[in-house]
Amino acid sequence: MDTTRDLTDPAAGEPRARWRAAEEQLYPTLIANRSTYQLALDQIQAVVDESIKNIAADKRINKFFAGANIPRLRRQLADQICVAAGGPCIYTGRDMKSAHAGMGVRNSQFNALVQDVGKALNKFKVPKREQKELVAALAGTRKDIVTR
């Protein structure tokens, strides 16, 4: 199991105040209003896995991921979504600007990725309000990812 997640588990000593604050945000809705930590991660991971399948099948953007370390991408995307949703995860990957430097990503390609994530959110019946909040969090990274 990922030790970063273990360290953020409220049962493993994460301050209760941070956990309670997360419960009031988007995170509990993404986990279908269930409060167990592992279930939350499992459901976010299911959305991530479906997103990665969608991206791999998407000819508009799959070339960007051809040489990617998929297990690392999977873990980092899950952590990013968890953090964006107000969950207790910690994203430890590179900042978006340096991670995407030199890739030449266009707005249309960024939008394609957001659409692929949206398809996954729809498949798992994440409510529209929470989808909009997550898309807004993703949109905040556009300026660091899109360079053309």
DRENLUM-842220 format. One record per atom (N, C-alpha, C): residue in one letter; x, y, z. Coordinates in steps of 0.1 Angstrom, whole numbers, plus 2048, in hexadecimal, padded with zeros to 3 digits. Layout:
aXYZ...
***
This chain:
m8087F4800m800800800m80980C800d8048177FAd80C8237F9d80D82A807t81982C80Bt81B831819t81684081At81684780Ft811855810t803855814r7FB84C80Er7ED84B812r7EB846820d7F483D824d7F3838832d7F584483Cl7FE84D839l801858841l7F6862842t7EE862837t7E386C837t7D686683Cd7D685983Fd7CA853844d7C7858852p7BA85D854p7B7862861p7B985886Da7B784C86Aa7BA842875a7C8840878a7D184586Fa7E0843871a7E6850877g7DE85987Bg7E3865882g7E187287Be7DB87386Fe7D9880869e7D0888872p7D3895873p7CB89D87Cp7BC89C879r7B489A883r7A5899881r79F8A587Aa7A58B187Da79F8BD878a7A08BD868r7AB8B8863r7AD8B8854r7A38AE84Ew7A18A3855w798899850w78A89E850r7868A585Br7788AA85Br7768B5851a7808BD84Ea77F8C7844a77D8C1836a7858B6834a7848AF827a7768A9825e7708A5830e76289F82Fe7588A982Be75B8B682De7518C082Ae7538C581Bq75D8C0814q75F8C4806q75A8BA7FCl7608BA7F1l75C8B27E6l75F8A37E8y7698A07EFy76E8937F1y7638897F5p75A88C7FFp750882803p74687E7F7t7448887EFt73A8857E4t74187C7DAl74E87E7D7l7558757CEl7558677D3i7538657E0i7548577E5i7458537E9a73B8597E2a72D8557E4a7298567F2n72E8607F9n72A863807n72D858811r73785080Er73C846818r74884C81Es74A84982Bs755850832s761848833t76283C82Ft76E834831t779838827y78583A82Dy79083F825y794836819q79582981Cq79A820811q78F820806l783820809l7788207FFl77982C7F6a77C8387FCa77E8447F5a7898437EBl79483E7EFl7A083C7E6l79C8327DBd7958277DEd79281D7D4d7898237CAq77F82C7CEq7768327C4q77D83C7BCi7868447C2i78E84D7BAi7978467B0q79C83B7B5q7A58337ACq79D82D7A0a7918297A3a788824798a78682F78Dv78483B791v782846788v78F848780v79A848787v7A784A781v7AA83F777d7A783277Bd7AA827771d7A1828765e79582C766e78C82E75Be79183A752s796845759s79B850752s7A784C749i7B084474Fi7BC840748i7B883773Ck7AE82F73Ek7A9827732k7A4830727n79C83A72Bn797844721n7A284B71Ai7AC84F722i7B885771Ci7BF84E712a7C1841716a7C983870Ea7C2836700a7B4836701a7AC8346F4a7AA8416ECd7AE84C6F2d7AB8596ECd7B785D6E3k7B585C6D6k7BF85F6CCk7C486D6CCr7BC8766D2r7BF8846D3r7CB8866DCi7CC87E6E7i7D68816F1i7DF8746F5n7DB8696F1n7E285D6F6n7F185D6F3k7F68646E9k8048656E6k80C86B6F1f8068746F9f80D87A704f81087070Ff80986570Ff80A85B71Af81084E716a81584E709a81B842704a82683C70Cg82F845711g83B841719g839843728a82D84572Ca82B84973Aa82C83D743n83183F74Fn83183575An82383475Fi81B82B75Ai80C82B75Di80A82976Cp811820773p80E81F782p81082C789r81B833785r81D84078Cr81384A788l80F84B77Bl804854776l7F785177Er7F484477Fr7E8840786r7E8845795r7F384379Br7F48477A9r7F38567ABq7FB85D7A2q7FB86C7A3q7EE87279Fl7E786D795l7DA872791l7D087079Ca7D08647A2a7C78627AEa7CA86C7B9d7D686E7BCd7D98777C7d7D58867C3q7D788A7B7q7D28977B2q7C38987B4i7BC88E7AFi7AD88F7B0i7A988F7BFc7AF8877C7c7AC8877D5c7AF8947DCv7BA89A7D9v7BD8A87DEv7B38B27D9a7B08B27CCa7A78BB7C6a7998BA7CCa7968AE7D0a7898AC7D6a7888AF7E5g7938B37EAg7948B77F8g7978AB801g79C8A07FBg79F894803g7AC89680Ap7B088C812p7BC88C81Ap7C8887813c7C8885807c7D4880800c7DE88B7FEi7EA8877FBi7F58917F9i7FB88E7EBy7FB8987E2y8018977D5y81089A7D6t8188907D2t8268917D4t82E8927C6g8268937BBg82C8937AEg8318A17ABr8378A379Fr83D8B079Br8318B9798d8358C6798d82B8D0795d8278CF786m81B8D3782m8168D1775m81F8D876Ak8248E376Dk82C8EA763k8398E275Fs8408DE769s84C8D6766s8498C8760a83E8C2765a83A8B5760a8368B5752h8318C074Dh82D8C173Fh8358C9736a8418CE73Ba84A8D7733a84E8CF727g84E8D771Cg8528D170Fg8498C8708m83D8C570Em8348BC707m82C8C36FCg82A8D06FDg8238D76F2g8148D46F3v80E8D36FEv8008D0700v7F88DC6FBr7ED8D96F3r7E48E46EFr7D78E46F7n7D08EE6F6n7C38EF6FEn7BA8E46FAs7B98E06EDs7B08D66E9s7B48C86EFq7C18C66F1q7C68BA6F7q7C38BA706f7C58C570Df7C28C671Bf7B38C371Dn7AA8C9714n79C8C7715n7988B8713a7A08B270Aa79D8A3707a7A089B714l7AA89E71Bl7AD897728l7A289A732v79D8A6733v7928A973Cv7868A2738q7838A172Bq778899727q77988A72Ad785885729d78787772Dd78587473Bv78987D744v78787C752v77887E755g77188774Eg76388974Fg75B87C74Ck75F875741k75886873Ek75985F749a76585E750a76785575Ba75E859767l75D866769l75486B774l746868772n742869765n734866761n731857763k73B84E75Fk739840761k73783C76Ff73E843778f73C840786f73284878Dk72A850785k71F85778Ak722862795v72E868793v73187379Cv72887F798p7218857A2p71788F79Fp71E89B798k7158A2790k71A8AD787k7218B878Fr71B8BC79Ar7218C77A2r7308C37A5e7328B77AAe7408B37AEe7498B17A1q7438AD796q74B8AC78Aq74F8BA786k7478C4787k74A8D2784k7568D778De7558D479Ae75F8D87A3e76D8D179Fl76C8C579Cl7798BE798l77E8C378Bv7768C6781v77A8CB774v7808D9777a77A8E1780a7808EE783a78E8ED789a7908E3791a79D8E0797a7A78DD78Cl7A38D4782l7AB8D0777l7AE8DD76Ea7A48E576Ca7A68F1764a7B08FA76Ag7B28FA777g7BC90277Dg7CA8FF779t7CC8F3774t7D98EE770t7DC8F1761r7D28F675Ar7D38F874Br7DF902748k7E090C74Fk7EB91674Dk7F991074Ed7FA906756d807900757d80A8F474Ei7FF8EF747i8008E473Fi8008E8730v7F78F172Cv7F58F571Ev8008FF71Bt8078FC710t81290570Ct8119096FDr8079036F6r8069076E8r7F890B6E5
***
